[in-house]
């Protein structure tokens, strides 16, 4: 959905090869005059299951927002889609989407999602080596978030991983016991 030229422009912006002013000049859509065009591209990318466009739109939205206001605080328009996309497997942006949800801090609404992610291996990481390399960091983020949420359900979910086959997960759970004074 994003043209090859726009993809190059986004890549150049990400790599620091061009300035934001140059990005605005070279990007095919006048984003200053059409601020909602990225939202339309986002919706279309999700409908068409176009993972490259989805990733590019997230990057551009974040970059443009950060340049203007500081850390990106996506509005509900994106958040509801992100929550849904965490449960879909046609893309490979789960860790980035998880990072956005964690940053937004809507703990009560996302507690169940974090628990579900703890018991998920995304299809593109299903072999053992990839699972340990890529899923363990995702699970670790969920452990930290659930421990900070601190509800009985969240704590129980973290404690259940005490005997994980992954040493890093076991160590992270042990850290939570120590940090929060949980009984062993």
Buried (B, 14 or more C-beta within 10 A) or exposed (E): BBEEEBEBBBEBBBEEEBEEEEBBEBBEBEBEEEEEBBBEBBEBBBEEEBBEBBBBBBBBBBBBBEEEEEEBEBEEEBBEBBBEBBEEEEBBBBBBBBEBBBEBEEBEEBBEBBBBBBEBBBEEBEEEEEBBEBBBEBBBBBBBBBBBBEEEEBBEBBBEBEEBEBEEBBEBBEBBBEEEEEEE
